[in-house]
């Protein structure tokens, strides 16, 4: 019997935000988060982050996720995220920051 794998669900929201539904909810203390919104980042959100020309550093992505989502209260909360959810969200954040070709396609 073939079982379909669940995937992190990311949909466009208002003002360029992303609505995220996790495959595996984050359980942090008494709080459980299975859905949240990532707002579109601004340059000020990148201040203090260690970019070094790329967004592949886990610490940088965790810090940015906390800045962009009020539901993700701390880096410790993001640390509890399932790796498959984290990787999918990291790719979504990279799309926020990637230059487009004007036709909606990533360069």
C-alpha positions in Angstrom: 0.0 0.0 0.0 1.4 3.3 -1.1 1.1 6.1 1.5 1.2 9.7 0.2 3.7 11.8 2.1 2.5 15.0 3.6 4.3 18.2 2.6 4.6 21.6 4.2 1.8 23.8 2.8 2.8 27.3 1.8 0.1 29.7 0.3 0.3 33.3 -0.7 -1.4 35.6 1.8 -2.1 39.3 2.0 0.6 41.9 1.3 3.1 39.3 0.0 3.0 37.2 3.1 3.0 33.4 3.2 0.6 31.3 5.1 2.3 28.1 6.3 0.8 24.8 7.5 3.4 22.5 9.0 3.6 18.8 8.4 4.5 18.3 12.1 3.3 20.9 14.6 5.8 22.6 16.8 5.2 21.7 20.5 7.0 24.2 22.8 6.0 24.1 26.4 2.2 24.6 26.6 2.1 26.0 23.0 1.4 24.1 19.8 1.9 25.8 16.5 0.7 24.1 13.3 0.0 27.2 11.2 1.6 30.6 11.0 2.2 33.5 8.7 5.6 34.8 7.4 5.4 38.4 6.4 7.4 39.7 3.5 10.8 40.8 4.9 12.1 44.3 4.7 15.7 45.4 4.7 15.5 46.2 8.4 14.8 42.5 9.1 18.2 41.6 7.6 20.1 43.9 10.0 22.3 42.0 12.4 22.0 38.8 10.4 25.2 37.0 9.3 24.4 36.7 5.6 27.9 36.5 4.1 26.3 36.5 0.7 24.0 33.6 1.2 21.0 32.4 3.2 22.1 28.9 3.8 23.2 29.3 7.4 20.7 27.6 9.8 21.2 30.2 12.5 20.5 33.1 10.1 17.4 31.4 8.8 16.1 30.7 12.3 16.7 34.3 13.4 14.9 35.6 10.3 11.9 33.2 10.8 11.4 34.6 14.3 11.5 38.2 13.0 9.0 37.5 10.2 6.4 35.5 12.2 4.6 36.7 15.4 3.5 33.1 16.1 7.1 31.9 16.3 8.0 33.4 19.6 11.7 32.5 19.9 14.6 30.8 18.3 14.1 28.0 20.8 10.6 27.4 19.4 11.9 27.2 15.8 14.6 24.8 17.0 11.7 22.3 17.7 10.5 22.4 14.1 10.8 19.2 12.1 13.7 19.3 9.6 11.4 18.8 6.5 9.3 21.8 7.5 12.4 23.9 8.2 14.0 23.1 4.8 10.7 23.9 3.0 10.4 27.2 4.8 14.0 28.1 4.2 13.4 27.7 0.5 10.3 29.9 0.8 12.3 32.6 2.5 14.9 32.5 -0.2 12.2 33.1 -2.8 11.2 36.3 -0.9 14.7 37.6 -1.4 15.6 36.3 -4.8 15.5 38.7 -7.7 12.8 38.0 -10.2 12.9 38.4 -14.0 9.8 40.6 -14.0 7.6 37.7 -15.1 7.3 36.1 -11.7 10.0 33.7 -12.4 13.1 33.4 -10.3 16.3 34.4 -12.0 
